[in-house]
């Protein structure tokens, strides 16, 4: 093996550079040396043997008439060109070999400096490209140094990462050489050292929690995921709330994230030194979502006090008040961020003493609310429904199985009104709602809602169901609403 090939391979191994980058560096070094001697590298030509056994350095020079030659190294007088080849003519270009051993010490030193600078630049570019691809991911490292202000330098192998105190959890402490996992927040050129890069790390970022869930819950990272994370809010070191939603119909989103006997959620909590994590079900209904987000507290009612400004009051039992608010208001503060609503938590007694109580009741924006008449009689609530109701009655407010509600939501059937617009045949065509489930939904609607029909529609139909009052037509054998059997008796001619 030639000395030159050995030198190329040694540089590839020691510097971790590709063959192309090594040859590029050698070429630039030779050109820098060439330029130092000849004051230009415009006509320098470097070629390498295919097997890297050797290289050639040449000067490309244009043949000019002797009288026109002014000493420019880009040109060569015709008389000198004829000494090289007797076929030379004015205007020809000749490659004149240059022996690098003829370069003086100053030129060689310039070339070495150029090579060193280029190697550092290449390494920085490769390092930046490598770690730029890790932004948004979790990376492993070791605590390299801990500054007096609490900032930590992390050894990442090829470079160091910076974990500032503000990006750490207040419940965690570290010692030098401790193994540490961090979220790569950003990668930028180092402003203080242009030969290095700055890798900013975090253990307090919400996405750090998200990535930990992806590592511990395979259903999130599968090719066809069964669920998704809708939102994460966090007060690092104290509490995190994660809202999840099933993509597949047979997936329990919350249960999947928690895992059997809490194994999955415990693995995530262990990584963040036991920080509390609440996994809640996301819901398209903002009031249902607020109630879920206030977990572990149980919400009795929610009143919307200003829909435009997204302001609501959650009513809880006095024994649940401190749990709903959380220590120093942390739980409700996280709920506000997660749901993008301004939520106040009160007991029923405290809320009734507020000026907005009557206004909220009159606005009819309550969820989970039982009318006083039904409550006093210990009866199931009855919600009045009319066909011209603007907002509609959420199906989620009815005592229906959550799996049935979830199936309806997939088809954008969120209210009683929307459900009643479908015929039994149309519901069957949806594919994932059984006949038994349709009957169950109709039964629950009949038991919980007084349906006030459009009088004009009733008059036009001429007949109404004796059981539910739904318009029917002569000849029907079954009510399209409650499905009770029907029969029409022929009119007595003598009575007409």
C-alpha positions as CSV (number, residue, x, y, z in Angstrom):
1,X,0.0,0.0,0.0
2,X,1.3,3.4,-0.9
3,X,2.2,6.0,1.7
4,X,-0.4,8.3,0.3
5,X,-3.2,5.7,0.5
6,X,-2.2,4.9,4.1
7,X,-2.3,8.6,5.0
8,X,-5.9,8.9,3.5
9,X,-7.1,5.8,5.4
10,X,-5.5,7.0,8.7
11,X,-7.3,10.4,8.4
12,X,-10.6,8.6,7.7
13,X,-10.2,6.5,10.8
14,X,-8.9,9.1,13.2
15,X,-11.2,11.9,12.2
16,X,-14.2,9.9,11.3
17,X,-14.4,11.4,7.9
18,X,-15.6,9.9,4.6
19,X,-13.2,9.3,1.7
20,X,-14.7,12.1,-0.3
21,X,-14.2,14.6,2.6
22,X,-10.6,13.5,3.1
23,X,-9.8,14.0,-0.6
24,X,-11.6,17.3,-0.6
25,X,-9.5,18.4,2.4
26,X,-6.2,17.3,0.8
27,X,-7.2,19.1,-2.4
28,X,-7.9,22.4,-0.5
29,X,-4.6,22.0,1.4
30,X,-2.6,21.7,-1.8
31,X,-4.4,24.6,-3.4
32,X,-3.7,26.7,-0.3
33,X,0.0,25.9,-0.6
34,X,-0.1,26.6,-4.3
35,X,-1.8,29.9,-3.8
36,X,0.8,31.0,-1.2
37,X,3.6,30.4,-3.7
38,X,2.0,31.6,-6.9
39,X,-0.5,34.2,-5.5
40,X,-3.5,32.4,-7.1
41,X,-5.1,29.0,-7.1
42,X,-7.4,29.7,-10.0
43,X,-5.5,27.4,-12.3
44,X,-4.5,24.8,-9.8
45,X,-5.6,21.3,-10.7
46,X,-5.5,18.3,-8.3
47,X,-6.2,14.7,-9.5
48,X,-6.1,11.4,-7.6
49,X,-5.4,7.9,-8.9
50,X,-8.4,5.7,-8.8
51,X,-6.7,3.4,-6.3
52,X,-5.4,6.3,-4.2
53,X,-1.9,5.2,-4.8
54,X,-0.8,8.8,-5.8
55,X,-2.0,12.3,-6.6
56,X,-0.9,15.0,-9.1
57,X,-0.8,18.7,-8.8
58,X,-0.7,20.8,-12.0
59,X,-1.1,24.3,-13.2
60,X,-3.4,25.0,-16.1
61,X,-1.7,27.8,-18.2
62,X,-2.8,29.4,-21.5
63,X,-0.2,29.8,-24.3
64,X,0.4,33.4,-25.3
65,X,2.8,35.1,-27.7
66,X,6.1,36.0,-26.0
67,X,5.5,39.7,-26.7
68,X,2.1,39.5,-24.9
69,X,3.4,37.7,-21.8
70,X,3.5,39.9,-18.7
71,X,4.5,37.4,-16.1
72,X,0.9,36.3,-15.2
73,X,1.1,32.7,-13.9
74,X,-2.2,31.9,-15.6
75,X,-0.3,32.2,-18.9
76,X,2.9,30.7,-20.4
77,X,4.9,32.3,-23.2
78,X,5.0,30.3,-26.5
79,X,8.7,29.8,-26.3
80,X,8.4,28.0,-22.9
81,X,5.4,26.0,-24.1
82,X,7.4,24.7,-27.2
83,X,10.0,23.4,-24.8
84,X,7.3,21.2,-23.2
85,X,5.6,20.2,-26.4
86,X,6.6,21.1,-30.0
87,X,2.9,21.1,-30.9
88,X,2.1,24.1,-28.7
89,X,0.3,27.0,-30.3
90,X,-1.0,30.4,-29.1
91,X,-4.4,29.8,-27.3
92,X,-3.7,26.3,-26.2
93,X,-4.0,25.3,-22.6
94,X,-1.3,23.2,-21.0
95,X,-1.2,21.3,-17.7
96,X,2.2,21.9,-16.2
97,X,3.1,19.4,-13.5
98,X,4.1,21.0,-10.1
99,X,6.2,19.1,-7.6
100,X,4.9,19.9,-4.0
101,X,8.4,19.2,-2.7
102,X,9.5,22.4,-4.3
103,X,7.2,24.5,-2.0
104,X,8.9,26.5,0.6
105,X,8.3,26.1,4.4
106,X,6.0,29.1,4.5
107,X,3.7,27.7,1.8
108,X,3.6,24.3,3.4
109,X,2.7,25.8,6.8
110,X,-0.2,27.7,5.1
111,X,-1.4,24.5,3.6
112,X,-1.4,22.7,7.0
113,X,-3.3,25.5,8.6
114,X,-5.9,25.4,5.8
115,X,-6.2,21.6,6.3
116,X,-6.7,21.9,10.1
117,X,-9.3,24.6,9.7
118,X,-11.1,22.6,7.0
119,X,-11.1,19.5,9.1
120,X,-12.6,21.3,12.1
121,X,-15.2,22.9,9.8
122,X,-16.2,19.5,8.4
123,X,-16.4,17.9,11.8
124,X,-18.6,20.8,13.0
125,X,-20.9,20.4,10.0
126,X,-21.2,16.7,10.5
127,X,-21.8,17.1,14.2
128,X,-24.4,19.8,13.6
129,X,-26.2,17.6,11.0
130,X,-26.1,14.6,13.3
131,X,-27.6,16.3,16.4
132,X,-29.9,18.5,14.4
133,X,-31.7,15.2,13.5
134,X,-32.1,14.5,17.2
135,X,-34.1,17.6,18.0
136,X,-37.4,16.5,19.6
137,X,-36.0,13.2,20.6
138,X,-34.7,11.7,23.9
139,X,-30.9,11.3,24.2
140,X,-28.7,9.5,26.8
141,X,-25.6,11.0,28.3
142,X,-23.6,11.4,31.5
143,X,-23.3,14.3,33.9
144,X,-20.0,15.9,33.0
145,X,-19.9,19.0,35.2
146,X,-22.3,20.8,37.5
147,X,-21.9,24.6,37.7
148,X,-22.5,26.7,40.8
149,X,-25.7,28.1,39.4
150,X,-27.1,24.5,39.0
151,X,-26.5,24.3,35.2
152,X,-25.3,20.9,34.0
153,X,-23.0,20.0,31.2
154,X,-23.8,16.5,29.8
155,X,-21.4,14.3,28.0
156,X,-23.1,13.1,24.8
157,X,-20.1,11.3,23.3
158,X,-19.1,13.4,20.3
159,X,-20.0,16.7,22.0
160,X,-21.4,18.1,25.2
161,X,-25.0,19.1,25.9
162,X,-26.2,22.0,28.1
163,X,-29.0,21.4,30.6
164,X,-29.8,24.8,32.3
165,X,-31.3,24.9,35.8
166,X,-34.6,26.2,34.4
167,X,-34.9,23.1,32.3
168,X,-34.5,20.7,35.2
169,X,-37.1,19.3,37.5
170,X,-36.9,20.8,41.0
171,X,-37.3,17.4,42.6
172,X,-34.2,15.9,40.9
173,X,-30.6,16.1,42.0
174,X,-27.5,14.8,40.2
175,X,-23.9,13.9,40.8
176,X,-21.0,13.9,38.4
177,X,-20.9,10.8,36.1
178,X,-24.6,10.1,36.7
179,X,-26.4,8.6,33.7
180,X,-29.1,11.0,32.5
181,X,-31.8,11.0,29.8
182,X,-32.8,14.4,28.3
183,X,-35.0,15.8,25.6
184,X,-33.1,17.6,22.9
185,X,-34.8,21.0,22.7
186,X,-32.6,22.7,20.1
187,X,-29.2,22.6,18.3
188,X,-27.4,25.8,17.2
189,X,-23.9,26.9,16.4
190,X,-22.1,27.9,19.6
191,X,-22.0,31.7,19.8
192,X,-19.0,31.6,22.2
193,X,-17.0,29.0,20.2
194,X,-17.5,29.0,16.4
195,X,-15.7,25.6,16.3
196,X,-18.5,23.9,18.3
197,X,-22.2,23.5,18.5
198,X,-24.7,24.2,21.4
199,X,-27.1,21.3,22.2
200,X,-29.8,22.6,24.5
201,X,-31.3,19.9,26.7
202,X,-34.4,19.7,28.9
203,X,-36.1,17.4,31.4
204,X,-38.9,19.9,32.2
205,X,-40.4,20.1,28.6
206,X,-43.9,18.7,28.1
207,X,-42.6,16.8,25.0
208,X,-40.1,15.0,27.3
209,X,-43.2,13.4,28.9
210,X,-44.7,12.7,25.5
211,X,-41.6,10.9,24.3
212,X,-41.5,8.8,27.5
213,X,-45.1,7.7,26.8
214,X,-44.1,6.8,23.2
215,X,-41.3,4.7,24.6
216,X,-43.5,2.9,27.1
217,X,-46.9,2.6,25.2
218,X,-46.4,0.7,21.9
219,X,-49.9,1.5,20.7
220,X,-48.8,5.2,20.4
221,X,-45.9,4.5,18.1
222,X,-47.3,1.6,16.1
223,X,-47.5,1.9,12.3
224,X,-51.3,2.2,12.8
225,X,-51.6,3.8,16.3
226,X,-54.6,2.8,18.4
227,X,-54.7,6.1,20.3
228,X,-53.2,9.6,20.3
229,X,-52.0,12.2,22.8
230,X,-54.2,15.3,22.4
231,X,-52.6,17.6,25.0
232,X,-49.9,17.6,27.7
233,X,-49.5,20.3,30.4
234,X,-46.9,20.2,33.0
235,X,-45.6,21.9,36.1
236,X,-42.2,20.1,36.2
237,X,-41.5,18.4,39.5
238,X,-45.1,18.7,40.7
239,X,-47.8,17.4,38.3
240,X,-48.4,16.6,34.7
241,X,-51.8,16.0,32.9
242,X,-52.0,14.0,29.7
243,X,-55.2,14.0,27.6
244,X,-55.6,10.9,25.3
245,X,-58.1,9.9,22.7
246,X,-58.7,6.5,21.0
247,X,-58.2,6.2,17.3
248,X,-59.4,2.6,17.1
249,X,-62.8,1.7,18.4
250,X,-61.6,-1.2,20.6
251,X,-59.0,0.8,22.5
252,X,-59.4,2.1,26.0
253,X,-57.1,5.1,25.7
254,X,-56.6,5.9,29.4
255,X,-56.3,2.2,30.4
256,X,-53.8,1.6,27.6
257,X,-51.5,4.4,28.8
258,X,-51.8,3.3,32.5
259,X,-51.1,-0.3,31.7
260,X,-51.7,-3.5,33.6
261,X,-51.6,-2.7,37.3
262,X,-50.3,0.7,36.4
263,X,-47.0,-0.7,35.0
264,X,-46.7,1.7,32.0
265,X,-47.5,4.9,33.9
266,X,-45.3,3.9,36.7
267,X,-42.3,3.5,34.3
268,X,-42.8,7.1,33.1
269,X,-43.2,8.4,36.7
270,X,-40.0,6.6,37.8
271,X,-38.1,8.4,35.0
272,X,-39.2,11.8,36.4
273,X,-38.6,10.8,40.1
274,X,-42.2,10.1,41.0
275,X,-43.8,13.2,39.6
276,X,-47.6,12.7,39.6
277,X,-49.2,12.1,36.2
278,X,-52.9,12.3,35.5
279,X,-54.0,10.5,32.3
280,X,-57.5,11.7,31.3
281,X,-59.8,11.2,28.3
282,X,-60.0,14.0,25.8
283,X,-63.5,14.9,24.7
284,X,-64.9,17.1,21.9
285,X,-67.5,18.4,24.3
286,X,-65.5,21.1,26.3
287,X,-67.6,20.7,29.4
288,X,-67.0,16.9,29.4
289,X,-63.4,17.6,28.8
290,X,-63.2,20.0,31.8
291,X,-64.8,17.4,34.0
292,X,-62.3,14.7,32.9
293,X,-59.4,17.1,33.3
294,X,-60.2,17.9,36.9
295,X,-59.4,14.3,37.8
296,X,-58.9,12.9,40.4
297,X,-61.7,15.1,41.7
298,X,-65.3,14.1,40.9
299,X,-67.3,16.9,39.3
300,X,-71.0,17.2,40.0
301,X,-72.0,20.0,37.6
302,X,-70.4,22.5,35.3
303,X,-72.0,25.9,34.6
304,X,-70.8,28.1,31.7
305,X,-70.8,31.7,32.8
306,X,-69.5,33.2,29.6
307,X,-69.3,31.0,26.5
308,X,-67.6,33.6,24.3
309,X,-64.8,34.1,26.9
310,X,-64.7,30.4,27.7
311,X,-65.4,30.8,31.4
312,X,-67.0,28.1,33.5
313,X,-67.6,27.1,37.1
314,X,-67.2,23.5,38.1
315,X,-69.3,22.3,41.1
316,X,-67.8,19.7,43.4
317,X,-68.7,18.2,46.8
318,X,-67.1,20.1,49.7
319,X,-64.9,17.1,50.4
320,X,-63.6,17.2,46.8
321,X,-62.9,20.9,46.8
322,X,-59.2,20.8,47.9
323,X,-58.5,17.9,45.6
324,X,-60.0,19.7,42.6
325,X,-58.1,22.9,43.2
326,X,-54.9,21.2,44.1
327,X,-52.0,22.4,46.2
328,X,-51.6,26.2,45.7
329,X,-54.2,25.9,42.9
330,X,-51.9,23.7,40.8
331,X,-54.6,21.2,39.6
332,X,-57.1,23.8,38.4
333,X,-54.3,25.9,36.9
334,X,-53.2,22.9,34.7
335,X,-56.9,22.3,33.8
336,X,-57.1,25.9,32.5
337,X,-54.1,25.4,30.3
338,X,-55.1,22.0,29.1
339,X,-58.7,22.9,28.2
340,X,-58.1,26.5,27.2
341,X,-61.0,27.6,29.5
342,X,-61.0,29.7,32.6
343,X,-62.4,27.3,35.2
344,X,-63.3,28.2,38.7
345,X,-64.1,25.4,41.2
346,X,-66.8,25.9,43.8
347,X,-69.1,24.0,46.0
348,X,-72.8,24.3,45.2
349,X,-73.4,26.4,48.3
350,X,-70.6,28.9,47.5
351,X,-71.7,29.1,43.9
352,X,-75.3,29.9,44.8
353,X,-74.1,32.8,46.9
354,X,-72.5,34.4,43.8
355,X,-74.2,37.0,41.6
356,X,-73.6,34.9,38.5
357,X,-75.5,31.9,39.8
358,X,-79.0,32.9,38.5
359,X,-77.5,34.1,35.3
360,X,-75.8,30.8,34.8
361,X,-78.9,28.9,35.5
362,X,-81.0,31.0,33.1
363,X,-78.4,30.5,30.4
364,X,-79.2,26.8,30.4
365,X,-75.6,25.9,29.8
366,X,-75.2,23.4,32.6
367,X,-73.8,20.0,32.1
368,X,-74.5,17.0,34.5
369,X,-77.3,19.1,35.9
370,X,-80.5,17.5,37.4
371,X,-83.7,19.7,37.4
372,X,-84.8,20.6,40.9
373,X,-88.3,19.1,40.4
374,X,-86.9,15.7,39.5
375,X,-84.2,15.9,42.2
376,X,-86.8,16.7,44.9
377,X,-89.0,13.7,43.8
378,X,-85.9,11.4,43.6
379,X,-86.7,10.7,40.0
380,X,-84.5,10.4,36.9
381,X,-84.0,13.8,35.2
382,X,-86.2,14.7,32.2
383,X,-84.8,17.0,29.6
384,X,-87.1,18.7,27.2
385,X,-86.2,18.5,23.6
386,X,-87.8,20.5,20.7
387,X,-86.9,20.2,17.1
388,X,-85.8,23.8,16.9
389,X,-83.3,23.5,19.9
390,X,-80.3,25.5,18.8
391,X,-77.5,23.7,20.6
392,X,-79.0,20.3,20.9
393,X,-78.9,17.8,23.8
394,X,-75.5,16.0,24.0
395,X,-75.8,12.3,23.9
396,X,-73.0,12.3,26.5
397,X,-75.4,13.7,29.0
398,X,-77.6,10.6,28.8
399,X,-77.0,7.4,30.7
400,X,-75.5,5.6,27.8
401,X,-72.5,3.3,27.7
402,X,-69.3,5.2,26.9
403,X,-68.5,2.7,24.1
404,X,-71.8,3.5,22.4
405,X,-71.1,7.2,22.7
406,X,-67.7,6.8,21.3
407,X,-69.0,4.9,18.3
408,X,-71.5,7.7,17.6
409,X,-68.8,10.4,18.0
410,X,-66.8,8.7,15.3
411,X,-69.6,9.4,12.9
412,X,-70.1,13.0,14.2
413,X,-73.4,12.1,15.9
414,X,-73.0,14.1,19.1
415,X,-76.5,15.2,20.0
416,X,-80.0,13.6,20.3
417,X,-81.2,15.7,17.4
418,X,-78.4,14.4,15.1
419,X,-79.2,10.8,16.1
420,X,-82.9,11.2,15.4
421,X,-82.2,12.4,11.9
422,X,-81.0,8.9,11.0
423,X,-83.3,6.1,10.1
424,X,-82.6,2.6,11.4
425,X,-81.4,1.5,8.0
426,X,-79.0,4.5,7.8
427,X,-77.6,3.6,11.3
428,X,-77.2,0.0,10.3
429,X,-75.2,1.1,7.2
430,X,-72.7,2.8,9.4
431,X,-71.3,-0.7,10.1
432,X,-70.1,-0.6,13.7
433,X,-73.4,0.2,15.5
434,X,-75.5,-3.0,16.1
435,X,-79.3,-3.2,16.0
436,X,-79.3,-3.9,19.8
437,X,-77.3,-0.7,20.4
438,X,-79.7,1.3,18.3
439,X,-82.7,0.0,20.4
440,X,-80.8,0.8,23.6
441,X,-80.2,4.4,22.5
442,X,-83.9,4.9,21.5
443,X,-85.0,3.4,24.8
444,X,-82.7,5.7,26.8
445,X,-83.9,8.8,24.8
446,X,-87.6,7.8,25.4
447,X,-86.9,7.4,29.2
448,X,-85.0,10.6,29.6
449,X,-86.3,13.1,27.1
450,X,-89.8,14.6,26.5
451,X,-89.8,15.1,22.8
452,X,-92.0,18.1,21.7
453,X,-92.7,17.6,18.0
454,X,-93.3,20.2,15.4
455,X,-97.1,20.7,15.4
456,X,-97.2,21.3,11.6
457,X,-95.4,17.9,11.0
458,X,-97.9,16.2,13.3
459,X,-100.9,17.7,11.5
460,X,-99.4,16.8,8.1
461,X,-98.9,13.2,9.2
462,X,-102.4,12.9,10.5
463,X,-101.5,10.2,13.0
464,X,-99.2,10.0,16.0
465,X,-97.8,7.0,17.9
466,X,-99.9,6.2,21.0
467,X,-96.7,5.4,22.9
468,X,-94.2,8.2,22.1
469,X,-96.3,10.8,20.1
470,X,-94.0,10.5,17.0
471,X,-95.8,11.2,13.6
472,X,-96.8,8.0,11.8
473,X,-98.4,7.3,8.5
474,X,-101.4,5.0,7.9
475,X,-100.2,1.5,7.1
476,X,-97.1,1.5,9.2
477,X,-96.6,-1.7,11.3
478,X,-94.0,-0.2,13.6
479,X,-93.2,3.3,15.0
480,X,-90.0,4.6,13.4
481,X,-89.1,6.3,16.7
482,X,-89.9,3.9,19.6
483,X,-90.5,0.7,17.4
484,X,-93.7,-0.2,19.1
485,X,-96.0,-2.4,17.0
486,X,-98.9,-0.6,15.2
487,X,-102.1,-1.7,13.7
488,X,-104.7,0.4,11.9
489,X,-108.4,-0.7,12.1
490,X,-110.7,0.0,9.2
491,X,-113.2,2.8,9.8
492,X,-116.8,1.7,10.5
493,X,-118.9,2.9,7.5
494,X,-121.9,3.3,9.7
495,X,-120.0,5.6,12.0
496,X,-118.5,7.8,9.2
